[in-house]
Amino acid sequence: MKNESTSEKLSPMELEIMQTLWNLKAASIREVQEALPEKRKVEYTTVQTIVYRLEKKGAVRRAKKIGNAHIFEPMVTKKSAIGSIVDDFLSLFGGSAEPVMLHMAESGKLSLKDLKSIEDAIKQSQDKKGGEVE
């Protein structure tokens, strides 16, 4: 599986299909459709269209064929897809995470536990780069 993001952005429904494939590791279109959350059930042909679109974008590939069913697997990692979305979102704020983090803290969506995880991730990132944490 590649760590790079696809060259094209993924739509919310494409991301939902990708989430299902990340969870299943590899699946047929029918398995993806059946694994979607009950509130987000869509027709088989809709899932098929989206999976084929994801294949064209390089986000999934046909791993094998069992009978008449193709088995698809993700070609991008969840981490790289999320990173691409977050980078695009932060670019709306001049690349700064501060306004987003402040909003999350003020709205109660960012906990002290979350901050500790973020602090640990920053320390690990700095250690890899050999830099100092401010």
Salt bridges, closest charged atoms under 4 A:
GLU14 OE2 - ARG53 NH1 3.71
GLU14 OE1 - LYS57 NZ 2.77
GLU16 OE1 - ARG40 NE 2.87
GLU55 OE2 - ARG62 NE 2.78
GLU73 OE2 - ARG61 NH2 2.47
ASP88 OD2 - LYS9 NZ 3.34
GLU119 OE2 - LYS123 NZ 3.69
ASP120 OD1 - LYS116 NZ 2.95
